[in-house]
Amino acid sequence: MSLSTEAGYQLNLMPKITKETTLSELLENSKVVEVLARYHLPCLDCPFAKQEMENLKLGEVCKIYDIDLKALLVELNKL
């Protein structure tokens, strides 16, 4: 979500994404999903994960699948 200021600047109102952010929170934004797909996050297509999205935290998933969490967080928080 963004908000325009009187000067016409866009303010990003999306909360900062951290290792504690759940996958269900992330999947609400299509741009975030595109980034996660580029990092080959397998949980996006996993039928078992879809049932647990609200409990799966980004940091845990990155650790399990050896995904560079720091680089991913930098890219996600630029959106």
Sine and cosine of phi, psi and omega as CSV:
sin_phi,cos_phi,sin_psi,cos_psi,sin_omega,cos_omega
0.00,0.00,0.61,-0.79,0.03,-1.00
-0.73,-0.68,0.31,-0.95,-0.04,-1.00
-0.70,-0.71,0.70,-0.72,0.03,-1.00
-1.00,-0.02,0.69,-0.72,0.07,-1.00
-1.00,0.06,0.12,-0.99,0.02,-1.00
-0.87,0.49,-0.51,0.86,0.00,-1.00
-0.99,0.14,-0.03,1.00,0.04,-1.00
1.00,-0.02,0.09,1.00,0.04,-1.00
-0.97,0.23,0.57,-0.82,0.06,-1.00
-1.00,-0.06,0.79,-0.62,0.07,-1.00
-0.97,-0.24,0.77,-0.64,0.01,-1.00
-0.99,0.10,0.88,-0.48,-0.05,-1.00
-0.97,-0.23,0.14,0.99,0.03,-1.00
-0.95,0.32,0.76,-0.65,0.00,-1.00
-0.87,0.49,0.49,-0.87,0.01,-1.00
-0.86,0.50,0.70,-0.71,0.02,-1.00
-1.00,0.02,0.75,-0.66,-0.01,-1.00
-0.78,-0.62,0.02,-1.00,0.05,-1.00
-0.90,0.43,-0.31,0.95,-0.01,-1.00
-1.00,0.01,-0.13,0.99,0.00,-1.00
-0.92,0.38,0.72,-0.69,-0.01,-1.00
-0.99,0.13,0.40,-0.92,0.03,-1.00
-0.89,0.45,-0.55,0.83,0.01,-1.00
-0.90,0.44,-0.58,0.81,0.06,-1.00
-0.92,0.39,-0.65,0.76,-0.04,-1.00
-0.93,0.36,-0.60,0.80,-0.11,-0.99
-0.96,0.28,-0.02,1.00,0.05,-1.00
-0.97,0.24,-0.25,0.97,-0.08,-1.00
-0.89,-0.45,0.87,-0.49,-0.06,-1.00
-0.91,0.42,-0.53,0.85,0.04,-1.00
-0.91,0.40,-0.61,0.79,0.04,-1.00
-0.91,0.42,-0.67,0.74,0.00,-1.00
-0.87,0.50,-0.64,0.77,0.03,-1.00
-0.88,0.48,-0.67,0.74,0.02,-1.00
-0.91,0.41,-0.71,0.71,0.01,-1.00
-0.87,0.50,-0.62,0.79,0.01,-1.00
-0.91,0.41,-0.62,0.79,0.03,-1.00
-0.90,0.44,-0.48,0.88,0.04,-1.00
-1.00,0.04,0.09,1.00,0.05,-1.00
0.85,0.52,0.67,0.75,0.06,-1.00
-0.93,0.36,0.94,-0.33,-0.13,-0.99
-0.93,0.37,-0.35,0.94,-0.08,-1.00
-0.91,0.40,-0.32,0.95,-0.05,-1.00
-0.90,0.44,-0.52,0.85,-0.04,-1.00
-0.95,-0.32,-0.04,1.00,-0.09,-1.00
-0.98,0.19,0.85,-0.52,-0.01,-1.00
-0.90,0.43,-0.50,0.86,0.02,-1.00
-0.95,0.31,-0.62,0.78,-0.01,-1.00
-0.91,0.41,-0.57,0.83,-0.01,-1.00
-0.85,0.53,-0.49,0.87,0.03,-1.00
-0.98,0.22,-0.36,0.93,-0.09,-1.00
-0.91,-0.41,0.19,0.98,-0.10,-0.99
-0.79,0.61,-0.60,0.80,-0.06,-1.00
-0.96,0.30,-0.26,0.97,0.01,-1.00
-0.97,-0.25,-0.27,0.96,-0.03,-1.00
-0.99,0.12,0.86,-0.51,0.01,-1.00
-0.99,-0.13,0.58,-0.82,-0.07,-1.00
-0.82,0.57,-0.69,0.72,-0.01,-1.00
-0.88,0.48,-0.65,0.76,0.00,-1.00
-0.91,0.41,-0.69,0.72,-0.02,-1.00
-0.91,0.42,-0.68,0.74,0.01,-1.00
-0.89,0.45,-0.63,0.78,0.01,-1.00
-0.91,0.41,-0.70,0.71,-0.01,-1.00
-0.88,0.47,-0.67,0.75,-0.10,-0.99
-0.98,-0.22,0.22,0.97,0.06,-1.00
0.81,0.58,0.75,0.67,0.05,-1.00
-0.99,-0.16,0.68,-0.74,-0.02,-1.00
-0.93,0.38,0.99,-0.11,-0.07,-1.00
-0.88,0.47,-0.70,0.71,-0.04,-1.00
-0.87,0.49,-0.72,0.69,0.00,-1.00
-0.90,0.43,-0.66,0.76,0.01,-1.00
-0.90,0.45,-0.69,0.72,0.01,-1.00
-0.89,0.45,-0.64,0.77,0.04,-1.00
-0.87,0.50,-0.74,0.67,-0.04,-1.00
-0.92,0.40,-0.68,0.74,0.00,-1.00
-0.90,0.44,-0.63,0.78,-0.06,-1.00
-0.99,0.17,-0.06,1.00,0.12,-0.99
-0.99,0.11,-0.28,0.96,-0.04,-1.00
-0.93,0.37,0.00,0.00,0.00,0.00
